[in-house]
Amino acid sequence: MKDLTNPFWIKFKGALFLFLGLFAAIMLWLDAPTWKDAGLLVLIIWCFCRAYYFAFYVIEHYVDPGFKFSGLFSFLQYLWTKKR
């Protein structure tokens, strides 16, 4: 698959992710509109964002500078091969 290099489409893709994430979060919260559910949803989003940051930025810059990721599957492959 060809890399996305056009700045317009990169920004569009980011905006689309943001829109879809907000839409899904709102729909989920409207299904069970309690403060507890809203708080748990925020916590879930924050934790997954931190896990994504750890999987790529922290590993690449602090643990193994030679590792260059290309996605979640390459990160899982990195973890699997490092354990052996």
N, C-alpha and C positions, 0 to 999 in steps of 0.2 A: 504494500500500500504506500502511496506517495505521501510525503510529509506535507502538512498544511503550512504554507508559507505566506499566504496573502493576509496582510494585517486586518483587512475588513472581515474576512471569514473567521479569523482567530478571535476577534472581538465578538462577532456574532455567535460563535460557538460558546464563548464564555457567558454571554448574556442569556443564551438559550439554557445552559446549565443552571444559571441563577433562577430564571423564570420557572423552569420545571421543578427545581428543588423547592422554591417558595410555594408553588402551586400544590405540590404533593404534601408539604408540611401543613398548609392551610386546610386541605381536604382531610388529612388525617386528624387534625385538631378539631375540625367541625364535626367529625364523627363522634368525638368524645371530648366536649369542650370544658375541661376542668383545668385548674391551675397546675395540678399535679401532672396531668398529661402534657401540658404545654412545657413545664419544666423538664420533664423526661425527654421530650422531643428536642429541646435545646441541648440538653446534655448528650444525647445520642449524636446529634450533628457535630457538636464540638469534639467529642471523642473520636469520631471517624475522621474529622479534619486533622486532628493531631496525629492519628495513626498514619494517615497518608503522608503527612509531613515527615514523620519519623521514617517511614518506609523508603522515602527517596532522599530528601535533603540531608537528614542526619546521617544515614548510612553512607551516602556519597561523599559528604564533606568531613565527617568526623571518624567514622568507623573504617571505611575502605575507600580511599580516594580513587582507586582504580576501577571501581564499579560505576558503570554508566547504565541507567535504567532505560527501558523503553516501554514500561507499563507494569501493571500489577503481576502479570504472569512472569515477567523477567525477574521481578523481585522474589517471587515464590521459588523460582528456579535457583536464584542466588542463595536463598536460605537453605534449600534442599542440598545443593552441592557443597556448601560450606560445612554442613553437619557431617559429611562423609570424610 
